[in-house]
Amino acid sequence: MPILLVTGDRDRDLVPGLVTDWHDHLLPVQSAPAGDKYGVVYVGADHEFIGRPGNASFAGAATISTDFPRATSLSDAKARARLKTASDTAGTTWMRR
């Protein structure tokens, strides 16, 4: 099953006994079988950054969140290429599996 996980390095939405550190949010991507697994970490972003259109990361996260279903459900080759070739930046780190 494809996975897109978007989080931030200030995501403090923790679940006692399950998620004790923001890095733990990436576990589904890290532990799932390879193929169509993506994790994106935004520097300085907290749990609710994607719900704030004024946030500088919002546009990038919105694009990724749109490209993912297009690539994995609609077989959109351009969206898949964007997911596969997006590079780390000063504000984002990608994980692919």
Buried (B, 14 or more C-beta within 10 A) or exposed (E): EBBBBBBBEEBEEBEEEEBEEBEBBBEBBEEBEEEBBBBBBBEEBBBEBBEEEEBEBBEBBEEBEEBBEBBBEEEBEEBBEBBEEBEEEEEBBBBBB
